[in-house]
Amino acid sequence: MRKKVVVIGGGTGSFVVLKGLKKYPIDLTAVVSMSDSGGSNKRIRDEFGQLPTSDIRSCLVALSDEEGEIGLLRKLFMYRFEKGQGISGMTFGNLFIAALSDILGSQKDAISQTGKILRINGKVIPVTFTNTHLFAKYENGLVANEEHFIDEPKHDGTLKIKKLYLEPEGEANADAVRAISEADYILIGPGDLFTSILPNILVKGIAEAIKNSSAKKIYTMNLMTKYGQTYNFSAQDHVSALEQYLGGSKISHVLINSSPFPAEILKLYEALHEFPVKDDLPGDGDLRVIRHNLISTEKTEKSSSDIVKRSLIRHNPEKLAEQIMKIIGS
């Protein structure tokens, strides 16, 4: 019987994990955050009156068939328009899901049908269908009221986030709760801790479902700290913050990169006040730490019309999936 694996997160991190794992004989489900408010997602919310779809689209593409004409569809869904008044910066996939939502009268049905069109190997489930926004309160009392302003701060990005919350809190999608409850393994991350991972856990009912699940919880550590979110965070700081919001649920495994980064990449990150996450995790105890070369050698390029800041270096899907499957198969 296939193991049931749930990936919790959003954005590039979930894309990498799903792309690597879809080749293995497991029952794969992505639970995706729905509080993004930057880039084309802001326009999807403001102009279409729909919930953000960029992370959903990314996960659908990651799980899609890569053969024949579907391979071309994958490229089409990731295509970002660089010209056209009112359309520049938008992705075809986001517009497609928005149009299908109007036709079907349901964003949930549109996501399901898009998965069928792309012949995905797994399921993609929004964590909530509540129209909710992310808020962060910092140590100096400042409150940032959108995910976009947390992700790319206008304020001092060295400030620590003291409280993260959603308004409204949001009701968990019953399908997401069911998938988590039935999972054998729950994979959390990689991804921005406060804007990609924790927005899922903040949704009412999700932390409880994770805590009550008998699944092993595996956390993939980010490669770099994030200015405005995890400035100067060590690996242990990441784990502690995650477990705090999980409300008592403990991480069983942590995957962390052990390979050095190219010097030219580090210089680019240093200019952004971001640095490799220091590995200060214990070598013994209940937490199992897997250290391995997990980085991709490819430098990420982005469209000139993409206004959102993207990671310059990422996890390698195949390397990461191989280490995850070693845990699942053990």
N, C-alpha and C positions, 0 to 999 in steps of 0.2 A: 504494500500500500504506500502511495506517495506521501512524503512528509509535507505538511501544510506550513508554508513559510509566508509570513506577513512582513512587508517592508513599510516602515513608517517614516515619513519625511516629505520631501518635495524638491522640486528644482533639479539641479545638476546632480546632486548626490544620489537621489533615488534613480535617476536616469542611468548612472554608472552601475549601480548595484543590479538593477533589473536587466540591463543589457547583458551583463555577464552571466547572471543566473538563469536566464530564460532557456539556455541550451541544455540545462540539466533536468532530469526526470523528477521534478518537484511540483507541487501545487502552489503557484505563486500569486500573491495578492498584494497590490500596492494601496495603502491608505494614505491619502494625499491632503495636505493642508489647503485651506480655502480662504486665507485671510490676506493674500498678496494684494498690494495696492500700487505697485510701481509699474512703469513702462506701459505696455499695451494692456495690462490687466486693469489699470486705472480707467482706460477708455472703454473696456468691456463693461466695467461697473457703471461708469458715469453715462455713457452714450447708449448702451444696450440694456442697462438695468439687470444685468446678469451677474452671477458669481464669477470670480476669476478663473480662467481656464489654462493659463500657461503651464502650470505644474502638471495638470491633468494631461494636457497635450503631450508634454515631454515624456510622461510615463507611458502613455499609449504608444508613442513612437518607439520607445525603448523596448517594449514588449512585442512590437510588430514583426511580422514575417519580413525577412530581408531578401527574399528571392524574387526574381522576375519582376512583374509589373508592380507588385506591392513594394519592392525596393524603391521604385520611382515615387510611389505615393509617400513613402517615409520622407524622402527629400522634399516633396511638395509641402507636407505638413510642417516641416521645420523652416520652410522658406520665409524670409523676412523681407517685406517690400522696402526698397530703398528710394523709390520715387512715388510721386502721386500725392497731391494735396489731400490731407485727411487720412491717407492710408499708409504713408511712409512710417516705418517702425513697427507696423502690425505684422503678425505672422499669418500665413494662409490657414494654418491649423486652427488658430483662435477664431478667425472669421468663419471658417467652416462649421465649427461647433456652435457658434453664435447663431448662424443661419439655420442649422438643423434644429436647434432649440426652439426657434420661432416656428418652424414648420411642424414639429412634433408637439409643441406646447409644453415641453419638459426638458430641462437641462439634464436630468438623470437619464432619460431615454436617449437623448442625443449622445451622451458619453458612451452608453451601452452600444448604440448603433455604430458609432465611430470605431469602437473596438472590433466590431464584426467586419467592418470595411477594411481595417488594417490587419485583420487576422491575428490578433494578439494572442500570445501564449501566456495566459493568466488573466487576472481581473484588475481593474483600476476603480477604486472606490473613493469618492470624496468623503472626508472625515465628517463633514456637516453640510447641510443645505441652508443653514442660517446665514443671513447677510451680516457678517460680524467683522469688526475691525480690531487690530492689535494695538495695545498700548504698552508703553514701557515707562516706568518711573525710575529715575536715576538717583544716585546717592546725594545729589545736591537739591533734590526736590523737583527737578525738571521732568515734565511728562511729554513724551513723543507720542503722537496720536495716530500714526499710520506705520505699517510695516516698512514702507519705502523710506521714511525718515529715521527709522531705527537702523535699517540696512546701510543707508548712505547718509550718515549724520551731518547736520549743519552745525551741531554743537560740538563740544569737546569729546572726542571719541574715546578718551582714556577713562571717562566716568564709568563706574560700575552700575549695571542694572540691578536695582533692589527689588523690583516687583514687575512681573510681566502678566498681563491679563487681557481678556477679550471683552468687548462691549458690542452687542449683548454677549452673554457667555456662550451661547450656541448649544443646540441640542445635537448629540451624537447621531450620525447616520446609523440606523439599526443594522445595516449591512456591514458597516465597519466594526461595530461592537461584536457582531456574530463572528466575523473573520478572526478578530483578535482572540475571542473566547475559544475558538476551535483550533488555534494555531499550535503547532509543535515548536516553532521557533519564531521569535519576533526580532526583526533586524531594525535597528534604529541608527539613522545616519548612513553615510556622512552627510553633511549639510550644515548651514549656518544654525548654530544652536538655538538662538533666540528668535529667528525669523522663519526657519524651515522646519525644525523639529518640534520645539515646544508649542507652537500654535496648534499642533494636533493634540497634544497632551492636555492643553488648557480647555479643550471642548468638554463640556459636561458629560461625564460617563466614560471617557476614554481612559483616563488614568486608573479609574476603578476597574475597567475591563482588563487592562494590562496587569494590574496587581492581582486580580483574581484568576488570571490565566496561568495554567501550569507550564506554559511555554518557557523555554530558555530565552533569555534576553541578551542579544548580542549587539554591542555598540561599536560602530566603526568610527574611530577618532578622526577628526579633521586634520588635514595636513598643516594648515596655517591658522594662527589666531586671526580674529576679525576685529578691525578697528570699529569702535562703536558698540560692540557686543562682547567680545571675549578678549579684549586687550590685555596682554600679559597673563592670560590663562595658561596654566599647565594642563597636562593630561588629566591629572587628579582633579583639578578645578572643574574641568568639563564633566567628569563622571559625577562629582558631588552635586553640581548644579542640576544635572539631569535627574539624579535620584531624588533630589529635593522636590522637584515638580511631579515626579512619579508617585510621591506620597507613600514611600515605604517599600516600593518594589525595587529589588536589587538587580543590577546588571550582573550576568553570569560570565560573559566573555567580552573582552575588548580587543579589537584588531587595531594595531598601530604601525605606521610605517617606520622602518628602521634604516631606510636608505637615504644618503645625503642628497641634497637638492643642487641643481646646477647653480653656480655662483651668479650668473647673469639674471636668473629668475629671482634669487634672493635679493638682489639689488633693487629690482622692480618692486617687490613686495615691501622692502624696507622703506621705500619712498612713500608707500601707502600706510606706514606705521603698522605693518603686519609681519609676523615672524613665525618660524616653524614652532609647532606645539612641542614643548619640552616634555619628554617622557620621564615622569617621576612616579609611575605606577609601581606598586609593590611586586616583587617577584614571587611571592607566596600568598597564602590565604585562600579565601573562597573565590576571589576574582581571578579568572584565568586570563592571562595576557598573551596574545599572539603577536609577536614582532616579526615583520617580514617586509621585503621590498614591495611596496604597493603602488608606487607612483608611475604615472604615464610619462613617457619620454617626449610626448608631443606637447608643444606650446599651443594653447588654445587661442584661436583667432575668432573675432566676432564681427558681425555686420556693422558697417559704418552708421546705419540708422538705428542701431540698438543702443538706447540711452541708459540701460541698466549696466552697472559695473559687474563684470564676470570674473570668475577665477582664472588665473593664468596657467595654473598647473593643477592636474586632477588625479584621482585614483585611476589605476588601470583596471578596466572591467574584468578582464580575464584573470589577472593576478588576485584581485579581491574575491571574485567568485570561487576561485580554487581554494582559498583559505577558509571561506565560509563553508564550502562543501566538506572540507576536512572535519569541521566541527559537527556538521549535520550527520556525517557518516560515521562519527566516532561512537 
